[in-house]
Amino acid sequence: MKKIEAIIRKSKFEDVRDALHDVGVNFFSYWDVTGVGNEKKGHVYRGVSYSTADIQRRYLSIVVNDDFVEPTIDAILKSAGSGKVGDGKIFVSPIEEAYRIRTHEKGGSSLN
């Protein structure tokens, strides 16, 4: 099992959610987060300068069986990208064990 954490643009969340559902990832958690990225300059919109030092993003936490890792990552990469600075990051970590509280199942079967 692996934990996939993704930090994406908030504007891409619905696309990513739909892409994850399309590949069979039907459960994940998400939070609205603020972070600091590599982009140093601000943007000008209608003559007003906006700072991009603090960036609003959405943080996704997804735990999948090993056979779902690549489809999950591919779905995020294809649906979250705009080709511009600030598209986000994906991190993959091993998960030792998982339990379903209701049935006491453990292991990969507890994720379905």
N, C-alpha and C positions, 0 to 999 in steps of 0.2 A: 504494500500500500504506500501511496505517496500523498503528500500534502502539496498542493499547488496554490501559491499565493500570487495574485496578480494585482498590480496597481495600474488602473486605466483611467482614461478621460471619462468624466461623468457623462459627456454627450454620447459616448460609445456604449454605455451600459446596456441599453435595450438590444443593440445588435449582438453584443457578447452573450447576453442571457439567451437570446433566441438561438445563437450558434451552439451554445452548450446544450440546450435542450435537443437540438437536432442530432447531436452525437451521443445522446443518451445520458448526459449529466443533468439530473433532475433536482439535485439538492446541493445547495451551497449557501454560505453566509456572506454578507457584504456590509461594509460600513462606509460612510462618507468620511474622508480624511483630508488633511491639509499637509502639504510637504514642501520642501525646498528642492528645486531641480537645478539642472545645469544652465538653464536659460538665465542670463544676467540682465538683459535689457527689457524694458517695458514695451507695451504696445500703445499705439495711438489710434483712437477710434473717435471719429467726428471731432477732431481737434483736442480731445482730452487724453492725456497720458495715463495709462493704467499700469501699475506695478505687477510683474509676474513673479516676484520673489516668493510669494506664498501661493501655492498652486492647489486648487480644489480638485480632488481625485476621488475615485471609488476603489476600495480595497476589497478584493474577493478572496475568500478562503474556501478551497475545494479539496476534499479528500476522496481519492479514487483508488480502485484496484490497479495493479501495475499495467494491465492490458488497456486501461483507459487513459494512461498518461499522455501518450503521443496524440491521440485524437483530441484530448482536452486542450493541450498546448496549441495544436494546429488551429483549433476553433478560435481560441483567443487571439492568436497571431493574425489570422485572416480577418477577423471582425473588429479588432480594436485598433488596427493600424490606420494612420492617415498619411504616413510618410513624413511627418513633421516632428520637430523636436517636442518632446513631452508626451509621446504616445504611451509611455509607461514601461513597466518591468514585469517579468515573471520569475518566480523563485520556486524551486522544487526541493522538497525535503522528505526524508524517509519517515514513515509512521510505524512505530513498533507494534501497536495493537489498537483495536477499536472495539467498542461494545455498544450494543443496542440496549438501552435501559429497560424498555418495555418487556422484551423477550429474553434478555440475558444472553443473546447471541454474541459471539465474539469472532474477530477476524474479518475477512473480506465479505462474508455473507451479511454482516451487520450493516454494510453500506447500501445494500439494495432495498 
